[in-house]
Amino acid sequence: MTTTATESLSRLAYETLEPFHILAYFNPGLRSAQEDTGLDGHAFYVGARGAPLGPCAAPVVSAAFYNFNPDLVAKSWRAAVEVGLDRVHERRHAMLDDSLREILGDSADDALLDELASEYTRLAADLPLSGRPLAAAWASAPTPDTPRLRLWQAIAVLREWRGDNHIAALVLHGLNGFDAAVFHEAQLPDPSVKRRVMGKRVVLLTRGYAEQDWEDSIDRLTEAGLAERADDGHRLTAQGAAVYDDIEATTDAAGESLWAGNSELLERTRPIVKAVLDAGVLPGTRNK
C-alpha cells in the first residue's frame, strides 16, 4: 500500500498462501499438460481456471476474470470447451499433484497435509458466496482424491473469494477491465514502497492486449485524475494513490473476520509454502 498499512490478518493470509496457489500457473509441467490437451497457454489457463463454471457463455468467464481481453477469453474458452472442461480440469490436477509430490517430498506427510486441507476446507465452507461467482464455482468443484490437491483446492476457493471481493472494490471505484490492471501497474508516488507487480510486458502478454490498448488505458486514467505520465511510464496521482489504498483496504477488510483466530493455521502452513518457494519454479525464486 502507498501509506503505512495497519496490521491485516487478511493480507497476511493472502501473502502467505499465494505462492502455494500460483504453482498452478507457474508450473514446470504446464507445457506437457498443454500438449496433452492440444491447448495453447491461454486456452489451458482459461479452461483450467474457469472449468468449475461449466460450459457457460464466454462473457460470463470474461466477467469473472475481469481484466482479460474478452476476445482472448472467448477464443480460449471455446477451445477448452471443445476439448472438454473436465479433461482440462483433471489434467491440471494431475500436473499439480505431480509437482507437489516432487516438491514436498518427505517435508510433509499425508497426515499433516490432510489435517491442513480439512482446516482450510472448513474455512472455505463458511464463506458467504453471494456475489462471488468464481469462488462459488470452485467451492462446488468435486473434492480431489489426494491430501495435496485437497489442500490446494481449498486454498483456491479462499483465493478466488478474495479475488471476487477485490473485483467488487474495483467496480465500486469505477475501475473496469483492463484499466484496473494498468492502474495497478502504475508507479506509486513513494518509490520506496515495495509491492508485487507483473510488469507491462507480462500484463500485455497474459491479458491479451496490445501496446495501443495500454496507451489508451493510461489516457483514460489520466483523464480521470488517477494517473499521470512519467518519463519511464505512468504513476499514480495523489488522488489515484488514495483510491489505490482504499481498494486494498476494502479488499482486506472484507476478509478480516474470516481469518480472525486462524493465525496459527497460517503458521502451520508456512513450511509447506516455503517448500514451494525453495523449489525455485515460481517467478522471482528461480534458482537456475
C-alpha beads as a LAMMPS data file, in Angstrom:
LAMMPS data file: protein, C-alpha beads

288 atoms
287 bonds

1 atom types
1 bond types

-500.0 500.0 xlo xhi
-500.0 500.0 ylo yhi
-500.0 500.0 zlo zhi

Masses

1 110.0

Atoms # bond

1 1 1 0.000 0.000 0.000
2 1 1 1.136 3.580 -0.561
3 1 1 0.780 4.516 3.078
4 1 1 1.738 2.704 6.250
5 1 1 -0.755 -0.128 6.480
6 1 1 -2.271 -1.312 9.728
7 1 1 -1.814 -4.961 10.553
8 1 1 -4.217 -7.037 8.494
9 1 1 -4.576 -10.753 9.053
10 1 1 -6.449 -10.952 5.764
11 1 1 -3.448 -9.545 3.878
12 1 1 -1.079 -11.781 5.821
13 1 1 -3.142 -14.799 4.760
14 1 1 -3.071 -13.697 1.129
15 1 1 0.684 -13.127 1.110
16 1 1 1.316 -16.414 2.935
17 1 1 -0.834 -18.635 0.728
18 1 1 -0.477 -17.034 -2.701
19 1 1 2.800 -18.798 -3.633
20 1 1 1.165 -22.158 -2.985
21 1 1 -1.837 -21.251 -5.127
22 1 1 0.050 -19.880 -8.131
23 1 1 2.015 -23.093 -8.551
24 1 1 -0.897 -23.946 -10.841
25 1 1 0.057 -21.087 -13.154
26 1 1 3.848 -21.258 -12.998
27 1 1 4.460 -24.955 -13.181
28 1 1 7.201 -26.969 -14.895
29 1 1 4.547 -29.404 -16.103
30 1 1 2.491 -26.814 -17.973
31 1 1 3.981 -27.467 -21.390
32 1 1 3.306 -31.180 -21.133
33 1 1 -0.256 -30.543 -19.936
34 1 1 -0.881 -28.178 -22.829
35 1 1 0.490 -30.675 -25.331
36 1 1 -1.667 -33.458 -23.879
37 1 1 -4.831 -31.381 -24.241
38 1 1 -3.852 -29.688 -27.503
39 1 1 -4.403 -26.249 -25.961
40 1 1 -2.123 -23.227 -26.075
41 1 1 -1.127 -21.424 -22.892
42 1 1 -4.059 -19.023 -22.875
43 1 1 -6.665 -21.699 -23.560
44 1 1 -5.267 -24.020 -20.901
45 1 1 -5.251 -21.206 -18.329
46 1 1 -8.768 -20.028 -19.145
47 1 1 -10.122 -23.560 -19.337
48 1 1 -8.474 -24.768 -16.127
49 1 1 -9.314 -21.733 -14.029
50 1 1 -12.830 -21.436 -15.395
51 1 1 -13.669 -25.149 -15.578
52 1 1 -15.820 -25.179 -12.413
53 1 1 -18.096 -22.581 -14.053
54 1 1 -19.195 -25.253 -16.511
55 1 1 -19.737 -24.707 -20.250
56 1 1 -21.335 -21.284 -19.840
57 1 1 -21.242 -18.380 -22.285
58 1 1 -17.791 -16.830 -22.745
59 1 1 -18.882 -13.365 -21.479
60 1 1 -19.594 -14.960 -18.090
61 1 1 -15.983 -16.125 -17.910
62 1 1 -14.748 -12.703 -19.051
63 1 1 -16.798 -11.048 -16.318
64 1 1 -15.377 -13.376 -13.676
65 1 1 -11.764 -12.933 -14.886
66 1 1 -12.351 -9.172 -15.167
67 1 1 -9.175 -7.748 -16.709
68 1 1 -8.581 -10.196 -19.563
69 1 1 -9.338 -9.277 -23.161
70 1 1 -12.853 -10.633 -23.817
71 1 1 -11.862 -11.669 -27.342
72 1 1 -8.961 -13.716 -25.966
73 1 1 -11.206 -15.297 -23.323
74 1 1 -13.876 -16.160 -25.912
75 1 1 -11.359 -17.848 -28.234
76 1 1 -9.624 -19.665 -25.381
77 1 1 -12.860 -20.725 -23.692
78 1 1 -14.264 -22.091 -26.929
79 1 1 -11.128 -24.212 -27.427
80 1 1 -11.213 -25.511 -23.835
81 1 1 -14.916 -26.388 -24.020
82 1 1 -14.300 -28.295 -27.247
83 1 1 -11.534 -30.313 -25.578
84 1 1 -13.726 -30.883 -22.518
85 1 1 -13.622 -28.845 -19.317
86 1 1 -13.499 -31.978 -17.177
87 1 1 -10.492 -33.193 -19.136
88 1 1 -8.693 -29.857 -18.720
89 1 1 -9.551 -29.743 -15.012
90 1 1 -8.320 -33.294 -14.412
91 1 1 -5.126 -32.745 -16.419
92 1 1 -4.264 -29.663 -14.407
93 1 1 -4.945 -31.557 -11.182
94 1 1 -2.604 -34.341 -12.316
95 1 1 0.075 -31.767 -13.114
96 1 1 -0.313 -30.132 -9.716
97 1 1 -0.296 -33.430 -7.850
98 1 1 2.921 -34.498 -9.578
99 1 1 4.594 -31.176 -8.817
100 1 1 3.542 -31.089 -5.180
101 1 1 4.638 -34.686 -4.649
102 1 1 8.069 -33.866 -6.019
103 1 1 8.405 -30.511 -4.242
104 1 1 7.181 -31.587 -0.831
105 1 1 8.844 -35.000 -0.760
106 1 1 9.335 -36.038 2.842
107 1 1 8.894 -32.483 4.143
108 1 1 5.209 -33.075 4.778
109 1 1 3.458 -36.386 5.225
110 1 1 -0.098 -37.069 4.150
111 1 1 -1.372 -36.789 7.714
112 1 1 -0.202 -33.169 8.002
113 1 1 -1.477 -32.284 4.542
114 1 1 -4.804 -33.950 5.265
115 1 1 -5.143 -32.037 8.526
116 1 1 -4.353 -28.711 6.852
117 1 1 -6.683 -29.498 3.952
118 1 1 -9.522 -30.185 6.383
119 1 1 -8.910 -26.895 8.216
120 1 1 -8.886 -24.813 5.036
121 1 1 -11.895 -26.705 3.692
122 1 1 -13.735 -25.797 6.881
123 1 1 -12.876 -22.129 6.356
124 1 1 -13.967 -22.260 2.726
125 1 1 -17.254 -23.961 3.631
126 1 1 -18.231 -20.982 5.815
127 1 1 -17.676 -18.332 3.146
128 1 1 -20.589 -16.133 2.051
129 1 1 -20.667 -16.782 -1.699
130 1 1 -23.349 -14.369 -2.885
131 1 1 -21.812 -12.057 -5.471
132 1 1 -18.655 -14.176 -5.683
133 1 1 -19.130 -16.250 -8.846
134 1 1 -15.646 -17.686 -9.251
135 1 1 -15.338 -18.634 -5.596
136 1 1 -18.801 -20.205 -5.708
137 1 1 -17.837 -22.238 -8.758
138 1 1 -14.650 -23.532 -7.153
139 1 1 -16.489 -24.267 -3.906
140 1 1 -18.801 -26.554 -5.883
141 1 1 -15.980 -28.432 -7.652
142 1 1 -15.575 -32.136 -6.772
143 1 1 -13.210 -32.833 -3.892
144 1 1 -9.846 -34.168 -5.133
145 1 1 -8.540 -37.544 -4.007
146 1 1 -5.140 -36.680 -2.543
147 1 1 -4.398 -34.530 0.528
148 1 1 -2.083 -32.351 -1.590
149 1 1 -4.836 -31.475 -4.032
150 1 1 -7.466 -31.113 -1.329
151 1 1 -5.255 -28.510 0.298
152 1 1 -4.640 -26.704 -2.994
153 1 1 -8.327 -26.631 -3.912
154 1 1 -9.458 -25.349 -0.521
155 1 1 -6.886 -22.560 -0.743
156 1 1 -8.026 -21.877 -4.327
157 1 1 -11.583 -21.269 -3.099
158 1 1 -10.300 -18.824 -0.481
159 1 1 -8.064 -17.112 -3.023
160 1 1 -10.820 -16.704 -5.632
161 1 1 -13.137 -15.424 -2.897
162 1 1 -10.653 -12.666 -2.109
163 1 1 -10.350 -12.002 -5.829
164 1 1 -14.111 -11.644 -6.193
165 1 1 -14.088 -9.186 -3.278
166 1 1 -11.253 -7.265 -4.933
167 1 1 -13.205 -7.003 -8.180
168 1 1 -16.162 -5.612 -6.232
169 1 1 -13.873 -2.928 -4.776
170 1 1 -12.553 -2.096 -8.257
171 1 1 -16.080 -1.789 -9.646
172 1 1 -17.079 0.429 -6.732
173 1 1 -14.224 2.773 -7.649
174 1 1 -15.076 2.792 -11.349
175 1 1 -12.059 0.756 -12.477
176 1 1 -13.277 -1.696 -15.066
177 1 1 -11.476 -4.378 -17.023
178 1 1 -8.033 -3.624 -18.394
179 1 1 -7.863 -0.184 -16.745
180 1 1 -7.718 -1.941 -13.371
181 1 1 -4.603 -3.832 -14.451
182 1 1 -2.894 -0.730 -15.852
183 1 1 -3.854 1.191 -12.705
184 1 1 -2.260 -1.481 -10.535
185 1 1 0.950 -1.416 -12.593
186 1 1 1.439 2.343 -12.184
187 1 1 4.367 3.618 -10.188
188 1 1 3.481 4.781 -6.692
189 1 1 4.151 8.352 -5.555
190 1 1 6.528 6.939 -2.956
191 1 1 9.061 4.809 -4.874
192 1 1 10.360 3.257 -1.649
193 1 1 7.137 1.291 -1.132
194 1 1 7.655 -2.330 -2.175
195 1 1 4.898 -4.401 -3.758
196 1 1 4.424 -7.110 -6.371
197 1 1 3.721 -6.024 -9.939
198 1 1 3.725 -8.046 -13.143
199 1 1 5.291 -5.512 -15.472
200 1 1 3.898 -4.130 -18.718
201 1 1 5.222 -6.906 -20.981
202 1 1 3.746 -9.713 -18.868
203 1 1 0.411 -7.922 -18.427
204 1 1 0.019 -7.416 -22.182
205 1 1 1.056 -10.989 -22.943
206 1 1 -1.107 -12.709 -20.343
207 1 1 -4.178 -10.462 -20.610
208 1 1 -4.209 -10.425 -24.402
209 1 1 -3.907 -6.703 -25.034
210 1 1 -1.729 -4.618 -27.370
211 1 1 0.601 -1.684 -26.824
212 1 1 -2.036 0.762 -28.047
213 1 1 -4.542 -0.636 -25.559
214 1 1 -2.037 0.132 -22.803
215 1 1 -1.574 3.706 -24.012
216 1 1 -5.328 4.226 -24.330
217 1 1 -5.814 2.966 -20.794
218 1 1 -3.230 5.407 -19.442
219 1 1 -5.085 8.184 -21.239
220 1 1 -8.333 7.196 -19.517
221 1 1 -6.656 7.004 -16.106
222 1 1 -5.045 10.392 -16.720
223 1 1 -8.346 11.964 -17.750
224 1 1 -9.904 10.584 -14.563
225 1 1 -7.166 12.239 -12.487
226 1 1 -5.862 8.882 -11.220
227 1 1 -2.527 8.778 -13.043
228 1 1 -0.009 10.942 -14.866
229 1 1 2.556 10.116 -17.484
230 1 1 6.211 9.914 -16.493
231 1 1 9.415 9.555 -18.494
232 1 1 9.571 5.844 -17.649
233 1 1 5.864 5.005 -17.686
234 1 1 2.999 6.294 -15.577
235 1 1 2.498 6.973 -11.890
236 1 1 -0.477 7.458 -9.647
237 1 1 -1.510 10.958 -8.674
238 1 1 -2.343 11.764 -5.065
239 1 1 -5.972 11.035 -5.924
240 1 1 -5.005 7.765 -7.587
241 1 1 -2.870 6.751 -4.611
242 1 1 -5.799 7.377 -2.269
243 1 1 -8.039 5.229 -4.470
244 1 1 -5.365 2.512 -4.573
245 1 1 -5.108 2.495 -0.783
246 1 1 -8.870 2.353 -0.372
247 1 1 -9.236 -0.540 -2.805
248 1 1 -6.580 -2.549 -0.982
249 1 1 -8.004 -1.689 2.443
250 1 1 -11.534 -2.574 1.324
251 1 1 -10.346 -5.914 -0.045
252 1 1 -8.513 -6.696 3.194
253 1 1 -11.449 -5.633 5.357
254 1 1 -13.858 -7.935 3.510
255 1 1 -11.840 -10.962 4.623
256 1 1 -10.682 -9.866 8.056
257 1 1 -13.343 -11.721 10.034
258 1 1 -12.671 -14.897 8.031
259 1 1 -9.097 -15.079 9.272
260 1 1 -9.692 -13.937 12.844
261 1 1 -8.371 -16.670 15.129
262 1 1 -6.596 -18.516 12.313
263 1 1 -3.099 -17.056 12.505
264 1 1 -1.818 -20.336 13.976
265 1 1 -3.172 -22.204 10.938
266 1 1 -1.170 -19.903 8.677
267 1 1 1.961 -20.568 10.730
268 1 1 1.492 -24.324 10.369
269 1 1 1.158 -23.876 6.611
270 1 1 4.316 -21.802 6.176
271 1 1 6.695 -24.797 5.856
272 1 1 4.563 -26.160 3.012
273 1 1 4.633 -22.814 1.218
274 1 1 8.361 -22.438 1.887
275 1 1 8.996 -25.752 0.167
276 1 1 7.242 -24.406 -2.949
277 1 1 9.294 -21.219 -2.808
278 1 1 12.527 -23.133 -2.264
279 1 1 11.793 -25.294 -5.311
280 1 1 12.707 -22.289 -7.444
281 1 1 9.935 -22.720 -10.008
282 1 1 7.971 -19.524 -9.311
283 1 1 8.892 -16.139 -10.800
284 1 1 11.497 -14.402 -8.669
285 1 1 12.524 -17.650 -6.970
286 1 1 14.159 -19.469 -9.853
287 1 1 17.467 -20.894 -8.763
288 1 1 18.923 -21.512 -12.202

Bonds

1 1 1 2
2 1 2 3
3 1 3 4
4 1 4 5
5 1 5 6
6 1 6 7
7 1 7 8
8 1 8 9
9 1 9 10
10 1 10 11
11 1 11 12
12 1 12 13
13 1 13 14
14 1 14 15
15 1 15 16
16 1 16 17
17 1 17 18
18 1 18 19
19 1 19 20
20 1 20 21
21 1 21 22
22 1 22 23
23 1 23 24
24 1 24 25
25 1 25 26
26 1 26 27
27 1 27 28
28 1 28 29
29 1 29 30
30 1 30 31
31 1 31 32
32 1 32 33
33 1 33 34
34 1 34 35
35 1 35 36
36 1 36 37
37 1 37 38
38 1 38 39
39 1 39 40
40 1 40 41
41 1 41 42
42 1 42 43
43 1 43 44
44 1 44 45
45 1 45 46
46 1 46 47
47 1 47 48
48 1 48 49
49 1 49 50
50 1 50 51
51 1 51 52
52 1 52 53
53 1 53 54
54 1 54 55
55 1 55 56
56 1 56 57
57 1 57 58
58 1 58 59
59 1 59 60
60 1 60 61
61 1 61 62
62 1 62 63
63 1 63 64
64 1 64 65
65 1 65 66
66 1 66 67
67 1 67 68
68 1 68 69
69 1 69 70
70 1 70 71
71 1 71 72
72 1 72 73
73 1 73 74
74 1 74 75
75 1 75 76
76 1 76 77
77 1 77 78
78 1 78 79
79 1 79 80
80 1 80 81
81 1 81 82
82 1 82 83
83 1 83 84
84 1 84 85
85 1 85 86
86 1 86 87
87 1 87 88
88 1 88 89
89 1 89 90
90 1 90 91
91 1 91 92
92 1 92 93
93 1 93 94
94 1 94 95
95 1 95 96
96 1 96 97
97 1 97 98
98 1 98 99
99 1 99 100
100 1 100 101
101 1 101 102
102 1 102 103
103 1 103 104
104 1 104 105
105 1 105 106
106 1 106 107
107 1 107 108
108 1 108 109
109 1 109 110
110 1 110 111
111 1 111 112
112 1 112 113
113 1 113 114
114 1 114 115
115 1 115 116
116 1 116 117
117 1 117 118
118 1 118 119
119 1 119 120
120 1 120 121
121 1 121 122
122 1 122 123
123 1 123 124
124 1 124 125
125 1 125 126
126 1 126 127
127 1 127 128
128 1 128 129
129 1 129 130
130 1 130 131
131 1 131 132
132 1 132 133
133 1 133 134
134 1 134 135
135 1 135 136
136 1 136 137
137 1 137 138
138 1 138 139
139 1 139 140
140 1 140 141
141 1 141 142
142 1 142 143
143 1 143 144
144 1 144 145
145 1 145 146
146 1 146 147
147 1 147 148
148 1 148 149
149 1 149 150
150 1 150 151
151 1 151 152
152 1 152 153
153 1 153 154
154 1 154 155
155 1 155 156
156 1 156 157
157 1 157 158
158 1 158 159
159 1 159 160
160 1 160 161
161 1 161 162
162 1 162 163
163 1 163 164
164 1 164 165
165 1 165 166
166 1 166 167
167 1 167 168
168 1 168 169
169 1 169 170
170 1 170 171
171 1 171 172
172 1 172 173
173 1 173 174
174 1 174 175
175 1 175 176
176 1 176 177
177 1 177 178
178 1 178 179
179 1 179 180
180 1 180 181
181 1 181 182
182 1 182 183
183 1 183 184
184 1 184 185
185 1 185 186
186 1 186 187
187 1 187 188
188 1 188 189
189 1 189 190
190 1 190 191
191 1 191 192
192 1 192 193
193 1 193 194
194 1 194 195
195 1 195 196
196 1 196 197
197 1 197 198
198 1 198 199
199 1 199 200
200 1 200 201
201 1 201 202
202 1 202 203
203 1 203 204
204 1 204 205
205 1 205 206
206 1 206 207
207 1 207 208
208 1 208 209
209 1 209 210
210 1 210 211
211 1 211 212
212 1 212 213
213 1 213 214
214 1 214 215
215 1 215 216
216 1 216 217
217 1 217 218
218 1 218 219
219 1 219 220
220 1 220 221
221 1 221 222
222 1 222 223
223 1 223 224
224 1 224 225
225 1 225 226
226 1 226 227
227 1 227 228
228 1 228 229
229 1 229 230
230 1 230 231
231 1 231 232
232 1 232 233
233 1 233 234
234 1 234 235
235 1 235 236
236 1 236 237
237 1 237 238
238 1 238 239
239 1 239 240
240 1 240 241
241 1 241 242
242 1 242 243
243 1 243 244
244 1 244 245
245 1 245 246
246 1 246 247
247 1 247 248
248 1 248 249
249 1 249 250
250 1 250 251
251 1 251 252
252 1 252 253
253 1 253 254
254 1 254 255
255 1 255 256
256 1 256 257
257 1 257 258
258 1 258 259
259 1 259 260
260 1 260 261
261 1 261 262
262 1 262 263
263 1 263 264
264 1 264 265
265 1 265 266
266 1 266 267
267 1 267 268
268 1 268 269
269 1 269 270
270 1 270 271
271 1 271 272
272 1 272 273
273 1 273 274
274 1 274 275
275 1 275 276
276 1 276 277
277 1 277 278
278 1 278 279
279 1 279 280
280 1 280 281
281 1 281 282
282 1 282 283
283 1 283 284
284 1 284 285
285 1 285 286
286 1 286 287
287 1 287 288
